[in-house]
Amino acid sequence: MEYAQELGPGETADVRLAPLSPKQWRHLNCGDVITMHEARPVSGTATVIEVLPPRA
């Protein structure tokens, strides 16, 4: 998270995601909603607000 140490139920925060396999994320566009599966049940959802090209 960009500006918070913890995130409680129902709270929101800015998060920067760096995929381990960028080619599997190329289909994402601004406005897409993705589901976070760190644990069961689902741990949250995120709305894509910016897509940057991979670094060389």
PyMOL Python script that loads the backbone (N, CA, C, O; Angstrom):
from pymol import cmd

cmd.read_pdbstr("""\
ATOM      1  N   MET A   1       0.841  -1.171   0.000  1.00  0.00           N
ATOM      2  CA  MET A   1       0.000   0.000   0.000  1.00  0.00           C
ATOM      3  C   MET A   1       0.886   1.234   0.000  1.00  0.00           C
ATOM      4  O   MET A   1       1.962   1.248   0.598  1.00  0.00           O
ATOM      5  N   GLU A   2       0.431   2.226  -0.654  1.00  0.00           N
ATOM      6  CA  GLU A   2       1.241   3.427  -0.818  1.00  0.00           C
ATOM      7  C   GLU A   2       1.307   4.291   0.439  1.00  0.00           C
ATOM      8  O   GLU A   2       2.377   4.803   0.770  1.00  0.00           O
ATOM      9  N   TYR A   3       0.194   4.465   1.144  1.00  0.00           N
ATOM     10  CA  TYR A   3       0.175   5.440   2.233  1.00  0.00           C
ATOM     11  C   TYR A   3      -0.407   4.905   3.533  1.00  0.00           C
ATOM     12  O   TYR A   3      -0.807   5.692   4.391  1.00  0.00           O
ATOM     13  N   ALA A   4      -0.464   3.602   3.701  1.00  0.00           N
ATOM     14  CA  ALA A   4      -1.032   3.031   4.926  1.00  0.00           C
ATOM     15  C   ALA A   4      -0.241   1.794   5.326  1.00  0.00           C
ATOM     16  O   ALA A   4       0.236   1.053   4.467  1.00  0.00           O
ATOM     17  N   GLN A   5      -0.104   1.572   6.618  1.00  0.00           N
ATOM     18  CA  GLN A   5       0.581   0.371   7.117  1.00  0.00           C
ATOM     19  C   GLN A   5      -0.374  -0.808   7.172  1.00  0.00           C
ATOM     20  O   GLN A   5       0.024  -1.946   6.925  1.00  0.00           O
ATOM     21  N   GLU A   6      -1.641  -0.535   7.497  1.00  0.00           N
ATOM     22  CA  GLU A   6      -2.671  -1.572   7.616  1.00  0.00           C
ATOM     23  C   GLU A   6      -3.924  -1.127   6.899  1.00  0.00           C
ATOM     24  O   GLU A   6      -4.147   0.063   6.676  1.00  0.00           O
ATOM     25  N   LEU A   7      -4.740  -2.106   6.541  1.00  0.00           N
ATOM     26  CA  LEU A   7      -6.005  -1.819   5.882  1.00  0.00           C
ATOM     27  C   LEU A   7      -7.077  -2.638   6.573  1.00  0.00           C
ATOM     28  O   LEU A   7      -7.039  -3.868   6.541  1.00  0.00           O
ATOM     29  N   GLY A   8      -8.029  -1.972   7.194  1.00  0.00           N
ATOM     30  CA  GLY A   8      -9.103  -2.661   7.901  1.00  0.00           C
ATOM     31  C   GLY A   8     -10.255  -3.010   6.973  1.00  0.00           C
ATOM     32  O   GLY A   8     -10.294  -2.558   5.829  1.00  0.00           O
ATOM     33  N   PRO A   9     -11.197  -3.815   7.463  1.00  0.00           N
ATOM     34  CA  PRO A   9     -12.362  -4.190   6.659  1.00  0.00           C
ATOM     35  C   PRO A   9     -13.115  -2.961   6.156  1.00  0.00           C
ATOM     36  O   PRO A   9     -13.440  -2.065   6.936  1.00  0.00           O
ATOM     37  N   GLY A  10     -13.388  -2.920   4.871  1.00  0.00           N
ATOM     38  CA  GLY A  10     -14.134  -1.829   4.266  1.00  0.00           C
ATOM     39  C   GLY A  10     -13.311  -0.601   3.927  1.00  0.00           C
ATOM     40  O   GLY A  10     -13.824   0.316   3.286  1.00  0.00           O
ATOM     41  N   GLU A  11     -12.045  -0.552   4.336  1.00  0.00           N
ATOM     42  CA  GLU A  11     -11.194   0.592   4.019  1.00  0.00           C
ATOM     43  C   GLU A  11     -10.589   0.428   2.626  1.00  0.00           C
ATOM     44  O   GLU A  11     -10.540  -0.677   2.085  1.00  0.00           O
ATOM     45  N   THR A  12     -10.129   1.538   2.057  1.00  0.00           N
ATOM     46  CA  THR A  12      -9.493   1.498   0.746  1.00  0.00           C
ATOM     47  C   THR A  12      -8.112   2.144   0.822  1.00  0.00           C
ATOM     48  O   THR A  12      -7.830   2.910   1.743  1.00  0.00           O
ATOM     49  N   ALA A  13      -7.259   1.834  -0.141  1.00  0.00           N
ATOM     50  CA  ALA A  13      -5.925   2.411  -0.204  1.00  0.00           C
ATOM     51  C   ALA A  13      -5.395   2.284  -1.625  1.00  0.00           C
ATOM     52  O   ALA A  13      -5.867   1.457  -2.406  1.00  0.00           O
ATOM     53  N   ASP A  14      -4.403   3.117  -1.951  1.00  0.00           N
ATOM     54  CA  ASP A  14      -3.708   2.995  -3.228  1.00  0.00           C
ATOM     55  C   ASP A  14      -2.672   1.894  -3.104  1.00  0.00           C
ATOM     56  O   ASP A  14      -1.926   1.838  -2.127  1.00  0.00           O
ATOM     57  N   VAL A  15      -2.629   1.009  -4.108  1.00  0.00           N
ATOM     58  CA  VAL A  15      -1.699  -0.125  -4.099  1.00  0.00           C
ATOM     59  C   VAL A  15      -1.005  -0.178  -5.444  1.00  0.00           C
ATOM     60  O   VAL A  15      -1.637   0.026  -6.480  1.00  0.00           O
ATOM     61  N   ARG A  16       0.289  -0.448  -5.436  1.00  0.00           N
ATOM     62  CA  ARG A  16       1.057  -0.586  -6.667  1.00  0.00           C
ATOM     63  C   ARG A  16       1.369  -2.078  -6.830  1.00  0.00           C
ATOM     64  O   ARG A  16       2.032  -2.672  -5.980  1.00  0.00           O
ATOM     65  N   LEU A  17       0.892  -2.677  -7.917  1.00  0.00           N
ATOM     66  CA  LEU A  17       1.117  -4.100  -8.172  1.00  0.00           C
ATOM     67  C   LEU A  17       2.230  -4.269  -9.194  1.00  0.00           C
ATOM     68  O   LEU A  17       2.272  -3.570 -10.206  1.00  0.00           O
ATOM     69  N   ALA A  18       3.121  -5.196  -8.921  1.00  0.00           N
ATOM     70  CA  ALA A  18       4.192  -5.539  -9.850  1.00  0.00           C
ATOM     71  C   ALA A  18       4.101  -7.045 -10.101  1.00  0.00           C
ATOM     72  O   ALA A  18       4.576  -7.835  -9.286  1.00  0.00           O
ATOM     73  N   PRO A  19       3.498  -7.447 -11.215  1.00  0.00           N
ATOM     74  CA  PRO A  19       3.289  -8.869 -11.475  1.00  0.00           C
ATOM     75  C   PRO A  19       4.597  -9.630 -11.665  1.00  0.00           C
ATOM     76  O   PRO A  19       5.562  -9.111 -12.227  1.00  0.00           O
ATOM     77  N   LEU A  20       4.608 -10.861 -11.187  1.00  0.00           N
ATOM     78  CA  LEU A  20       5.776 -11.718 -11.383  1.00  0.00           C
ATOM     79  C   LEU A  20       5.904 -12.154 -12.839  1.00  0.00           C
ATOM     80  O   LEU A  20       7.010 -12.387 -13.328  1.00  0.00           O
ATOM     81  N   SER A  21       4.781 -12.263 -13.525  1.00  0.00           N
ATOM     82  CA  SER A  21       4.761 -12.638 -14.942  1.00  0.00           C
ATOM     83  C   SER A  21       4.003 -11.570 -15.723  1.00  0.00           C
ATOM     84  O   SER A  21       2.811 -11.740 -15.981  1.00  0.00           O
ATOM     85  N   PRO A  22       4.663 -10.468 -16.108  1.00  0.00           N
ATOM     86  CA  PRO A  22       3.965  -9.373 -16.785  1.00  0.00           C
ATOM     87  C   PRO A  22       3.162  -9.807 -18.009  1.00  0.00           C
ATOM     88  O   PRO A  22       2.105  -9.237 -18.277  1.00  0.00           O
ATOM     89  N   LYS A  23       3.635 -10.793 -18.750  1.00  0.00           N
ATOM     90  CA  LYS A  23       2.896 -11.202 -19.956  1.00  0.00           C
ATOM     91  C   LYS A  23       1.504 -11.721 -19.628  1.00  0.00           C
ATOM     92  O   LYS A  23       0.620 -11.684 -20.483  1.00  0.00           O
ATOM     93  N   GLN A  24       1.290 -12.205 -18.405  1.00  0.00           N
ATOM     94  CA  GLN A  24      -0.036 -12.687 -18.015  1.00  0.00           C
ATOM     95  C   GLN A  24      -0.972 -11.546 -17.631  1.00  0.00           C
ATOM     96  O   GLN A  24      -2.162 -11.767 -17.404  1.00  0.00           O
ATOM     97  N   TRP A  25      -0.442 -10.328 -17.558  1.00  0.00           N
ATOM     98  CA  TRP A  25      -1.255  -9.170 -17.164  1.00  0.00           C
ATOM     99  C   TRP A  25      -1.473  -8.200 -18.320  1.00  0.00           C
ATOM    100  O   TRP A  25      -2.102  -7.158 -18.136  1.00  0.00           O
ATOM    101  N   ARG A  26      -0.972  -8.520 -19.494  1.00  0.00           N
ATOM    102  CA  ARG A  26      -1.043  -7.583 -20.627  1.00  0.00           C
ATOM    103  C   ARG A  26      -2.466  -7.278 -21.071  1.00  0.00           C
ATOM    104  O   ARG A  26      -2.702  -6.257 -21.717  1.00  0.00           O
ATOM    105  N   HIS A  27      -3.407  -8.132 -20.742  1.00  0.00           N
ATOM    106  CA  HIS A  27      -4.795  -7.923 -21.160  1.00  0.00           C
ATOM    107  C   HIS A  27      -5.517  -6.871 -20.318  1.00  0.00           C
ATOM    108  O   HIS A  27      -6.619  -6.450 -20.671  1.00  0.00           O
ATOM    109  N   LEU A  28      -4.905  -6.439 -19.201  1.00  0.00           N
ATOM    110  CA  LEU A  28      -5.565  -5.488 -18.308  1.00  0.00           C
ATOM    111  C   LEU A  28      -5.553  -4.073 -18.878  1.00  0.00           C
ATOM    112  O   LEU A  28      -4.581  -3.637 -19.495  1.00  0.00           O
ATOM    113  N   ASN A  29      -6.663  -3.369 -18.653  1.00  0.00           N
ATOM    114  CA  ASN A  29      -6.814  -1.987 -19.094  1.00  0.00           C
ATOM    115  C   ASN A  29      -7.355  -1.157 -17.941  1.00  0.00           C
ATOM    116  O   ASN A  29      -7.887  -1.703 -16.975  1.00  0.00           O
ATOM    117  N   CYS A  30      -7.223   0.148 -18.037  1.00  0.00           N
ATOM    118  CA  CYS A  30      -7.792   1.037 -17.027  1.00  0.00           C
ATOM    119  C   CYS A  30      -9.286   0.766 -16.893  1.00  0.00           C
ATOM    120  O   CYS A  30      -9.996   0.617 -17.887  1.00  0.00           O
ATOM    121  N   GLY A  31      -9.745   0.705 -15.658  1.00  0.00           N
ATOM    122  CA  GLY A  31     -11.155   0.433 -15.386  1.00  0.00           C
ATOM    123  C   GLY A  31     -11.457  -1.026 -15.107  1.00  0.00           C
ATOM    124  O   GLY A  31     -12.509  -1.338 -14.550  1.00  0.00           O
ATOM    125  N   ASP A  32     -10.557  -1.930 -15.483  1.00  0.00           N
ATOM    126  CA  ASP A  32     -10.770  -3.352 -15.189  1.00  0.00           C
ATOM    127  C   ASP A  32     -10.735  -3.574 -13.682  1.00  0.00           C
ATOM    128  O   ASP A  32      -9.976  -2.920 -12.968  1.00  0.00           O
ATOM    129  N   VAL A  33     -11.554  -4.494 -13.209  1.00  0.00           N
ATOM    130  CA  VAL A  33     -11.573  -4.870 -11.799  1.00  0.00           C
ATOM    131  C   VAL A  33     -10.947  -6.254 -11.682  1.00  0.00           C
ATOM    132  O   VAL A  33     -11.346  -7.182 -12.385  1.00  0.00           O
ATOM    133  N   ILE A  34      -9.958  -6.393 -10.786  1.00  0.00           N
ATOM    134  CA  ILE A  34      -9.306  -7.683 -10.570  1.00  0.00           C
ATOM    135  C   ILE A  34      -9.557  -8.136  -9.133  1.00  0.00           C
ATOM    136  O   ILE A  34      -9.793  -7.322  -8.241  1.00  0.00           O
ATOM    137  N   THR A  35      -9.500  -9.443  -8.930  1.00  0.00           N
ATOM    138  CA  THR A  35      -9.742 -10.039  -7.622  1.00  0.00           C
ATOM    139  C   THR A  35      -8.424 -10.505  -7.026  1.00  0.00           C
ATOM    140  O   THR A  35      -7.598 -11.099  -7.718  1.00  0.00           O
ATOM    141  N   MET A  36      -8.231 -10.235  -5.745  1.00  0.00           N
ATOM    142  CA  MET A  36      -7.003 -10.634  -5.055  1.00  0.00           C
ATOM    143  C   MET A  36      -7.255 -11.938  -4.305  1.00  0.00           C
ATOM    144  O   MET A  36      -8.198 -12.040  -3.520  1.00  0.00           O
ATOM    145  N   HIS A  37      -6.407 -12.932  -4.554  1.00  0.00           N
ATOM    146  CA  HIS A  37      -6.577 -14.278  -4.000  1.00  0.00           C
ATOM    147  C   HIS A  37      -5.414 -14.684  -3.112  1.00  0.00           C
ATOM    148  O   HIS A  37      -4.895 -15.788  -3.277  1.00  0.00           O
ATOM    149  N   GLU A  38      -4.981 -13.851  -2.183  1.00  0.00           N
ATOM    150  CA  GLU A  38      -3.886 -14.239  -1.297  1.00  0.00           C
ATOM    151  C   GLU A  38      -4.311 -15.357  -0.362  1.00  0.00           C
ATOM    152  O   GLU A  38      -3.485 -16.161   0.071  1.00  0.00           O
ATOM    153  N   ALA A  39      -5.569 -15.408  -0.059  1.00  0.00           N
ATOM    154  CA  ALA A  39      -6.090 -16.414   0.860  1.00  0.00           C
ATOM    155  C   ALA A  39      -7.550 -16.680   0.508  1.00  0.00           C
ATOM    156  O   ALA A  39      -8.131 -16.011  -0.346  1.00  0.00           O
ATOM    157  N   ARG A  40      -8.116 -17.648   1.170  1.00  0.00           N
ATOM    158  CA  ARG A  40      -9.554 -17.887   1.050  1.00  0.00           C
ATOM    159  C   ARG A  40     -10.212 -17.393   2.309  1.00  0.00           C
ATOM    160  O   ARG A  40      -9.675 -17.660   3.384  1.00  0.00           O
ATOM    161  N   PRO A  41     -11.307 -16.709   2.275  1.00  0.00           N
ATOM    162  CA  PRO A  41     -12.001 -16.255   1.068  1.00  0.00           C
ATOM    163  C   PRO A  41     -11.210 -15.166   0.353  1.00  0.00           C
ATOM    164  O   PRO A  41     -10.127 -14.780   0.792  1.00  0.00           O
ATOM    165  N   VAL A  42     -11.764 -14.677  -0.750  1.00  0.00           N
ATOM    166  CA  VAL A  42     -11.116 -13.617  -1.523  1.00  0.00           C
ATOM    167  C   VAL A  42     -10.715 -12.492  -0.580  1.00  0.00           C
ATOM    168  O   VAL A  42     -11.488 -12.104   0.295  1.00  0.00           O
ATOM    169  N   SER A  43      -9.503 -11.968  -0.759  1.00  0.00           N
ATOM    170  CA  SER A  43      -9.008 -10.937   0.160  1.00  0.00           C
ATOM    171  C   SER A  43      -9.338  -9.517  -0.283  1.00  0.00           C
ATOM    172  O   SER A  43      -9.142  -8.584   0.495  1.00  0.00           O
ATOM    173  N   GLY A  44      -9.832  -9.319  -1.501  1.00  0.00           N
ATOM    174  CA  GLY A  44     -10.221  -7.988  -1.938  1.00  0.00           C
ATOM    175  C   GLY A  44     -10.326  -7.873  -3.441  1.00  0.00           C
ATOM    176  O   GLY A  44     -10.080  -8.832  -4.172  1.00  0.00           O
ATOM    177  N   THR A  45     -10.692  -6.690  -3.893  1.00  0.00           N
ATOM    178  CA  THR A  45     -10.745  -6.389  -5.321  1.00  0.00           C
ATOM    179  C   THR A  45      -9.996  -5.089  -5.554  1.00  0.00           C
ATOM    180  O   THR A  45      -9.810  -4.291  -4.636  1.00  0.00           O
ATOM    181  N   ALA A  46      -9.573  -4.887  -6.786  1.00  0.00           N
ATOM    182  CA  ALA A  46      -8.867  -3.666  -7.150  1.00  0.00           C
ATOM    183  C   ALA A  46      -9.350  -3.205  -8.516  1.00  0.00           C
ATOM    184  O   ALA A  46      -9.652  -4.021  -9.387  1.00  0.00           O
ATOM    185  N   THR A  47      -9.421  -1.900  -8.695  1.00  0.00           N
ATOM    186  CA  THR A  47      -9.748  -1.315  -9.986  1.00  0.00           C
ATOM    187  C   THR A  47      -8.462  -0.744 -10.575  1.00  0.00           C
ATOM    188  O   THR A  47      -7.776   0.048  -9.930  1.00  0.00           O
ATOM    189  N   VAL A  48      -8.139  -1.148 -11.801  1.00  0.00           N
ATOM    190  CA  VAL A  48      -6.918  -0.695 -12.465  1.00  0.00           C
ATOM    191  C   VAL A  48      -7.117   0.776 -12.855  1.00  0.00           C
ATOM    192  O   VAL A  48      -8.066   1.112 -13.563  1.00  0.00           O
ATOM    193  N   ILE A  49      -6.206   1.656 -12.381  1.00  0.00           N
ATOM    194  CA  ILE A  49      -6.322   3.080 -12.712  1.00  0.00           C
ATOM    195  C   ILE A  49      -5.194   3.560 -13.632  1.00  0.00           C
ATOM    196  O   ILE A  49      -5.267   4.653 -14.194  1.00  0.00           O
ATOM    197  N   GLU A  50      -4.145   2.729 -13.781  1.00  0.00           N
ATOM    198  CA  GLU A  50      -3.039   3.097 -14.660  1.00  0.00           C
ATOM    199  C   GLU A  50      -2.314   1.834 -15.093  1.00  0.00           C
ATOM    200  O   GLU A  50      -2.133   0.914 -14.295  1.00  0.00           O
ATOM    201  N   VAL A  51      -1.899   1.785 -16.345  1.00  0.00           N
ATOM    202  CA  VAL A  51      -1.128   0.659 -16.859  1.00  0.00           C
ATOM    203  C   VAL A  51       0.150   1.229 -17.463  1.00  0.00           C
ATOM    204  O   VAL A  51       0.104   2.092 -18.339  1.00  0.00           O
ATOM    205  N   LEU A  52       1.288   0.737 -16.985  1.00  0.00           N
ATOM    206  CA  LEU A  52       2.584   1.192 -17.484  1.00  0.00           C
ATOM    207  C   LEU A  52       3.279   0.065 -18.226  1.00  0.00           C
ATOM    208  O   LEU A  52       3.107  -1.101 -17.872  1.00  0.00           O
ATOM    209  N   PRO A  53       4.070   0.391 -19.261  1.00  0.00           N
ATOM    210  CA  PRO A  53       4.798  -0.661 -19.974  1.00  0.00           C
ATOM    211  C   PRO A  53       5.873  -1.271 -19.075  1.00  0.00           C
ATOM    212  O   PRO A  53       6.363  -0.605 -18.163  1.00  0.00           O
ATOM    213  N   PRO A  54       6.242  -2.522 -19.319  1.00  0.00           N
ATOM    214  CA  PRO A  54       7.306  -3.149 -18.530  1.00  0.00           C
ATOM    215  C   PRO A  54       8.612  -2.374 -18.673  1.00  0.00           C
ATOM    216  O   PRO A  54       8.900  -1.800 -19.724  1.00  0.00           O
ATOM    217  N   ARG A  55       9.391  -2.369 -17.603  1.00  0.00           N
ATOM    218  CA  ARG A  55      10.709  -1.729 -17.667  1.00  0.00           C
ATOM    219  C   ARG A  55      11.675  -2.605 -18.431  1.00  0.00           C
ATOM    220  O   ARG A  55      11.593  -3.832 -18.367  1.00  0.00           O
ATOM    221  N   ALA A  56      12.582  -1.988 -19.145  1.00  0.00           N
ATOM    222  CA  ALA A  56      13.558  -2.754 -19.943  1.00  0.00           C
ATOM    223  C   ALA A  56      14.628  -3.354 -19.072  1.00  0.00           C
ATOM    224  O   ALA A  56      15.527  -4.028 -19.574  1.00  0.00           O
TER     225      ALA A  56
END
""", "prot")
cmd.dss("prot")
cmd.show_as("cartoon", "prot")
cmd.util.cbc("prot")
cmd.orient("prot")
